[in-house]
Amino acid sequence: MISFSACTRGYRGGRSSEFAEGILVRDGDLDLTGEGMGIGSVALRTTDFTYFPQNSRTVHHNDDVSRIFLLDTRIVWRFWGITSVWLTGLMEKLVTWYMTHPSLQNVFLPLCGLRGVARLETAPEVMEPVAEAQFFYRVKGSAIQISCTVQSLQGPLPEVWLLNELAADIFTASLQEDRLLPPPPGWEALNGALPTPALYDPSRSLWFRVARVMTAPSVTSRVYWGRERGKELNWAGFGIRLDPRGSVKVGCTYCIEFGGTGATGMTLI
């Protein structure tokens, strides 16, 4: 039976497993989240760094769960064990290029395995929090309704990413206009139509997608989807990019919908 869980995941390994995740998705005792960030987590991106939450606090209400994230960790790149801000900025620019060229991503992703040969590695760097994010989750039927607020603690907010990621080795296909198709590449911007196409788990006949996104008129949003499966990557999901336009606080309400024969009777535990 599929259920949503506000517990901390037991999965360890991969790039994101040490960061604070959103709601987990389980099939009995099996965690379907893998190395993904769960449903409803957050990251910030500047031109030089990507920030993730390493610390969070969860509060259970009657039918809701809230989680407060501190954006207190940034990813830095190292060469031969030496941290380089210049190298980190260069790699962030490469990530931006990668995200805007989906047709080349399946070629580029296997090359990431050569980082070890070049003595390149990423490492989390804990720091004073740059922002705080509060998420409220409510399960209604087979959907998770999410309302979140991201507040800067140090000047205007950069790009805000709302992350909704499960395991790539489970969600191995997609559903687009009722057709079963291959999954998307690493990252691909969608055309803005909602609901989005769905990521699909053939073994459970289970899919999930973004059904609704609402922001203030002053905030622009764009939905991306993607899937990456590699030595350190095992996620498939959706990212909602928010452009705060110089604001220090942004809010968003959105809905992640599950469906298929495997989605009946879903509960929050």
LOMI-623917 format. One record per residue (C-alpha): x, y, z; residue in one letter. Coordinates in steps of 0.5 Angstrom, whole numbers, plus 500, padded with zeros to 3 digits. Example, Ala and Ser with C-alpha at 12.3 -4.5 7.8 and 13.67 -1.06 7.14 Angstrom:
<sites>
@px: 525; py: 491; pz: 516; kolvo: A
@px: 527; py: 498; pz: 514; kolvo: S
</sites>
This chain:
<sites>
@px: 500; py: 500; pz: 500; kolvo: M
@px: 503; py: 507; pz: 498; kolvo: I
@px: 503; py: 512; pz: 504; kolvo: S
@px: 506; py: 519; pz: 505; kolvo: F
@px: 511; py: 519; pz: 511; kolvo: S
@px: 514; py: 525; pz: 515; kolvo: A
@px: 519; py: 521; pz: 518; kolvo: C
@px: 527; py: 522; pz: 516; kolvo: T
@px: 529; py: 517; pz: 511; kolvo: R
@px: 533; py: 511; pz: 512; kolvo: G
@px: 537; py: 512; pz: 505; kolvo: Y
@px: 544; py: 514; pz: 506; kolvo: R
@px: 549; py: 515; pz: 500; kolvo: G
@px: 548; py: 519; pz: 494; kolvo: G
@px: 549; py: 527; pz: 493; kolvo: R
@px: 543; py: 529; pz: 496; kolvo: S
@px: 542; py: 524; pz: 502; kolvo: S
@px: 545; py: 528; pz: 507; kolvo: E
@px: 540; py: 534; pz: 506; kolvo: F
@px: 533; py: 535; pz: 509; kolvo: A
@px: 528; py: 532; pz: 505; kolvo: E
@px: 521; py: 533; pz: 504; kolvo: G
@px: 515; py: 528; pz: 505; kolvo: I
@px: 517; py: 521; pz: 503; kolvo: L
@px: 513; py: 516; pz: 499; kolvo: V
@px: 513; py: 509; pz: 501; kolvo: R
@px: 510; py: 502; pz: 499; kolvo: D
@px: 510; py: 499; pz: 505; kolvo: G
@px: 517; py: 499; pz: 508; kolvo: D
@px: 520; py: 500; pz: 502; kolvo: L
@px: 522; py: 508; pz: 501; kolvo: D
@px: 521; py: 510; pz: 494; kolvo: L
@px: 524; py: 516; pz: 495; kolvo: T
@px: 531; py: 514; pz: 493; kolvo: G
@px: 536; py: 519; pz: 493; kolvo: E
@px: 531; py: 524; pz: 491; kolvo: G
@px: 529; py: 530; pz: 496; kolvo: M
@px: 522; py: 528; pz: 497; kolvo: G
@px: 516; py: 532; pz: 496; kolvo: I
@px: 516; py: 539; pz: 498; kolvo: G
@px: 524; py: 541; pz: 499; kolvo: S
@px: 528; py: 547; pz: 497; kolvo: V
@px: 534; py: 549; pz: 494; kolvo: A
@px: 537; py: 556; pz: 492; kolvo: L
@px: 541; py: 558; pz: 486; kolvo: R
@px: 546; py: 564; pz: 485; kolvo: T
@px: 551; py: 565; pz: 480; kolvo: T
@px: 556; py: 562; pz: 484; kolvo: D
@px: 553; py: 557; pz: 489; kolvo: F
@px: 547; py: 552; pz: 490; kolvo: T
@px: 544; py: 552; pz: 497; kolvo: Y
@px: 541; py: 546; pz: 501; kolvo: F
@px: 538; py: 545; pz: 508; kolvo: P
@px: 541; py: 541; pz: 512; kolvo: Q
@px: 537; py: 542; pz: 518; kolvo: N
@px: 530; py: 542; pz: 519; kolvo: S
@px: 524; py: 541; pz: 524; kolvo: R
@px: 518; py: 538; pz: 523; kolvo: T
@px: 511; py: 539; pz: 527; kolvo: V
@px: 505; py: 535; pz: 526; kolvo: H
@px: 498; py: 538; pz: 526; kolvo: H
@px: 491; py: 535; pz: 526; kolvo: N
@px: 491; py: 533; pz: 519; kolvo: D
@px: 497; py: 537; pz: 517; kolvo: D
@px: 505; py: 537; pz: 517; kolvo: V
@px: 509; py: 543; pz: 517; kolvo: S
@px: 517; py: 543; pz: 516; kolvo: R
@px: 522; py: 549; pz: 517; kolvo: I
@px: 528; py: 548; pz: 513; kolvo: F
@px: 534; py: 552; pz: 514; kolvo: L
@px: 538; py: 554; pz: 508; kolvo: L
@px: 545; py: 553; pz: 511; kolvo: D
@px: 549; py: 549; pz: 507; kolvo: T
@px: 552; py: 550; pz: 500; kolvo: R
@px: 556; py: 546; pz: 495; kolvo: I
@px: 563; py: 547; pz: 493; kolvo: V
@px: 568; py: 544; pz: 488; kolvo: W
@px: 574; py: 541; pz: 490; kolvo: R
@px: 580; py: 540; pz: 486; kolvo: F
@px: 586; py: 535; pz: 489; kolvo: W
@px: 582; py: 536; pz: 496; kolvo: G
@px: 583; py: 544; pz: 495; kolvo: I
@px: 576; py: 548; pz: 495; kolvo: T
@px: 576; py: 553; pz: 490; kolvo: S
@px: 570; py: 558; pz: 489; kolvo: V
@px: 573; py: 560; pz: 482; kolvo: W
@px: 572; py: 552; pz: 480; kolvo: L
@px: 565; py: 552; pz: 484; kolvo: T
@px: 562; py: 558; pz: 480; kolvo: G
@px: 565; py: 555; pz: 473; kolvo: L
@px: 561; py: 549; pz: 475; kolvo: M
@px: 555; py: 552; pz: 477; kolvo: E
@px: 555; py: 556; pz: 470; kolvo: K
@px: 556; py: 549; pz: 467; kolvo: L
@px: 550; py: 546; pz: 471; kolvo: V
@px: 546; py: 552; pz: 468; kolvo: T
@px: 548; py: 550; pz: 461; kolvo: W
@px: 547; py: 543; pz: 462; kolvo: Y
@px: 539; py: 545; pz: 464; kolvo: M
@px: 538; py: 549; pz: 458; kolvo: T
@px: 541; py: 543; pz: 453; kolvo: H
@px: 536; py: 537; pz: 455; kolvo: P
@px: 538; py: 534; pz: 448; kolvo: S
@px: 545; py: 533; pz: 450; kolvo: L
@px: 544; py: 531; pz: 457; kolvo: Q
@px: 544; py: 524; pz: 456; kolvo: N
@px: 551; py: 524; pz: 453; kolvo: V
@px: 554; py: 529; pz: 458; kolvo: F
@px: 551; py: 525; pz: 464; kolvo: L
@px: 556; py: 519; pz: 463; kolvo: P
@px: 562; py: 524; pz: 463; kolvo: L
@px: 561; py: 526; pz: 470; kolvo: C
@px: 564; py: 519; pz: 472; kolvo: G
@px: 570; py: 522; pz: 470; kolvo: L
@px: 571; py: 527; pz: 475; kolvo: R
@px: 575; py: 522; pz: 480; kolvo: G
@px: 580; py: 521; pz: 474; kolvo: V
@px: 581; py: 529; pz: 474; kolvo: A
@px: 581; py: 529; pz: 482; kolvo: R
@px: 574; py: 533; pz: 482; kolvo: L
@px: 569; py: 533; pz: 487; kolvo: E
@px: 563; py: 536; pz: 491; kolvo: T
@px: 563; py: 537; pz: 498; kolvo: A
@px: 557; py: 541; pz: 503; kolvo: P
@px: 560; py: 547; pz: 506; kolvo: E
@px: 556; py: 548; pz: 513; kolvo: V
@px: 555; py: 556; pz: 514; kolvo: M
@px: 550; py: 561; pz: 517; kolvo: E
@px: 543; py: 560; pz: 514; kolvo: P
@px: 542; py: 565; pz: 508; kolvo: V
@px: 534; py: 563; pz: 508; kolvo: A
@px: 529; py: 560; pz: 512; kolvo: E
@px: 523; py: 556; pz: 509; kolvo: A
@px: 517; py: 553; pz: 512; kolvo: Q
@px: 512; py: 548; pz: 508; kolvo: F
@px: 505; py: 546; pz: 510; kolvo: F
@px: 503; py: 539; pz: 507; kolvo: Y
@px: 496; py: 536; pz: 507; kolvo: R
@px: 494; py: 529; pz: 504; kolvo: V
@px: 487; py: 530; pz: 500; kolvo: K
@px: 486; py: 523; pz: 496; kolvo: G
@px: 492; py: 521; pz: 492; kolvo: S
@px: 495; py: 528; pz: 492; kolvo: A
@px: 499; py: 532; pz: 497; kolvo: I
@px: 498; py: 540; pz: 497; kolvo: Q
@px: 503; py: 544; pz: 499; kolvo: I
@px: 504; py: 551; pz: 501; kolvo: S
@px: 511; py: 554; pz: 502; kolvo: C
@px: 514; py: 561; pz: 504; kolvo: T
@px: 521; py: 562; pz: 503; kolvo: V
@px: 524; py: 568; pz: 507; kolvo: Q
@px: 531; py: 571; pz: 506; kolvo: S
@px: 536; py: 572; pz: 512; kolvo: L
@px: 541; py: 576; pz: 508; kolvo: Q
@px: 539; py: 580; pz: 503; kolvo: G
@px: 534; py: 579; pz: 496; kolvo: P
@px: 533; py: 572; pz: 495; kolvo: L
@px: 536; py: 569; pz: 489; kolvo: P
@px: 533; py: 563; pz: 485; kolvo: E
@px: 528; py: 559; pz: 489; kolvo: V
@px: 527; py: 552; pz: 487; kolvo: W
@px: 522; py: 547; pz: 490; kolvo: L
@px: 524; py: 540; pz: 489; kolvo: L
@px: 519; py: 534; pz: 488; kolvo: N
@px: 524; py: 528; pz: 487; kolvo: E
@px: 523; py: 520; pz: 488; kolvo: L
@px: 527; py: 515; pz: 486; kolvo: A
@px: 530; py: 514; pz: 478; kolvo: A
@px: 531; py: 506; pz: 479; kolvo: D
@px: 523; py: 506; pz: 480; kolvo: I
@px: 520; py: 511; pz: 476; kolvo: F
@px: 523; py: 509; pz: 470; kolvo: T
@px: 518; py: 512; pz: 464; kolvo: A
@px: 513; py: 517; pz: 463; kolvo: S
@px: 506; py: 518; pz: 461; kolvo: L
@px: 504; py: 524; pz: 456; kolvo: Q
@px: 497; py: 524; pz: 454; kolvo: E
@px: 496; py: 517; pz: 456; kolvo: D
@px: 502; py: 515; pz: 452; kolvo: R
@px: 507; py: 511; pz: 455; kolvo: L
@px: 514; py: 514; pz: 453; kolvo: L
@px: 521; py: 514; pz: 456; kolvo: P
@px: 523; py: 518; pz: 462; kolvo: P
@px: 525; py: 525; pz: 461; kolvo: P
@px: 533; py: 527; pz: 460; kolvo: P
@px: 537; py: 530; pz: 466; kolvo: G
@px: 533; py: 537; pz: 466; kolvo: W
@px: 528; py: 539; pz: 461; kolvo: E
@px: 523; py: 546; pz: 462; kolvo: A
@px: 516; py: 544; pz: 461; kolvo: L
@px: 511; py: 549; pz: 457; kolvo: N
@px: 507; py: 551; pz: 462; kolvo: G
@px: 501; py: 547; pz: 461; kolvo: A
@px: 498; py: 544; pz: 468; kolvo: L
@px: 497; py: 538; pz: 470; kolvo: P
@px: 504; py: 536; pz: 467; kolvo: T
@px: 506; py: 530; pz: 464; kolvo: P
@px: 507; py: 524; pz: 469; kolvo: A
@px: 513; py: 520; pz: 471; kolvo: L
@px: 511; py: 513; pz: 472; kolvo: Y
@px: 513; py: 507; pz: 476; kolvo: D
@px: 511; py: 501; pz: 471; kolvo: P
@px: 512; py: 495; pz: 477; kolvo: S
@px: 506; py: 499; pz: 481; kolvo: R
@px: 502; py: 502; pz: 476; kolvo: S
@px: 504; py: 509; pz: 479; kolvo: L
@px: 505; py: 516; pz: 477; kolvo: W
@px: 506; py: 523; pz: 480; kolvo: F
@px: 506; py: 530; pz: 477; kolvo: R
@px: 505; py: 537; pz: 478; kolvo: V
@px: 497; py: 539; pz: 478; kolvo: A
@px: 497; py: 546; pz: 480; kolvo: R
@px: 502; py: 552; pz: 482; kolvo: V
@px: 500; py: 559; pz: 484; kolvo: M
@px: 504; py: 565; pz: 486; kolvo: T
@px: 503; py: 572; pz: 487; kolvo: A
@px: 503; py: 576; pz: 481; kolvo: P
@px: 510; py: 579; pz: 482; kolvo: S
@px: 513; py: 572; pz: 482; kolvo: V
@px: 514; py: 568; pz: 476; kolvo: T
@px: 515; py: 561; pz: 476; kolvo: S
@px: 517; py: 555; pz: 471; kolvo: R
@px: 516; py: 548; pz: 472; kolvo: V
@px: 522; py: 543; pz: 470; kolvo: Y
@px: 522; py: 535; pz: 470; kolvo: W
@px: 528; py: 530; pz: 469; kolvo: G
@px: 531; py: 524; pz: 471; kolvo: R
@px: 538; py: 522; pz: 473; kolvo: E
@px: 541; py: 515; pz: 474; kolvo: R
@px: 548; py: 515; pz: 476; kolvo: G
@px: 553; py: 513; pz: 481; kolvo: K
@px: 551; py: 518; pz: 485; kolvo: E
@px: 545; py: 520; pz: 482; kolvo: L
@px: 538; py: 517; pz: 483; kolvo: N
@px: 532; py: 522; pz: 482; kolvo: W
@px: 526; py: 523; pz: 478; kolvo: A
@px: 522; py: 529; pz: 479; kolvo: G
@px: 520; py: 536; pz: 478; kolvo: F
@px: 523; py: 542; pz: 480; kolvo: G
@px: 519; py: 549; pz: 480; kolvo: I
@px: 523; py: 555; pz: 479; kolvo: R
@px: 521; py: 561; pz: 482; kolvo: L
@px: 524; py: 568; pz: 481; kolvo: D
@px: 523; py: 573; pz: 487; kolvo: P
@px: 525; py: 579; pz: 483; kolvo: R
@px: 529; py: 582; pz: 488; kolvo: G
@px: 524; py: 580; pz: 494; kolvo: S
@px: 526; py: 578; pz: 501; kolvo: V
@px: 520; py: 573; pz: 501; kolvo: K
@px: 516; py: 569; pz: 496; kolvo: V
@px: 510; py: 564; pz: 497; kolvo: G
@px: 508; py: 559; pz: 493; kolvo: C
@px: 502; py: 554; pz: 493; kolvo: T
@px: 502; py: 547; pz: 489; kolvo: Y
@px: 499; py: 540; pz: 488; kolvo: C
@px: 503; py: 534; pz: 487; kolvo: I
@px: 498; py: 529; pz: 484; kolvo: E
@px: 499; py: 521; pz: 484; kolvo: F
@px: 495; py: 516; pz: 480; kolvo: G
@px: 494; py: 510; pz: 477; kolvo: G
@px: 492; py: 503; pz: 480; kolvo: T
@px: 497; py: 504; pz: 485; kolvo: G
@px: 495; py: 510; pz: 488; kolvo: A
@px: 489; py: 508; pz: 491; kolvo: T
@px: 488; py: 509; pz: 499; kolvo: G
@px: 494; py: 513; pz: 500; kolvo: M
@px: 495; py: 516; pz: 507; kolvo: T
@px: 500; py: 521; pz: 511; kolvo: L
@px: 503; py: 517; pz: 517; kolvo: I
</sites>
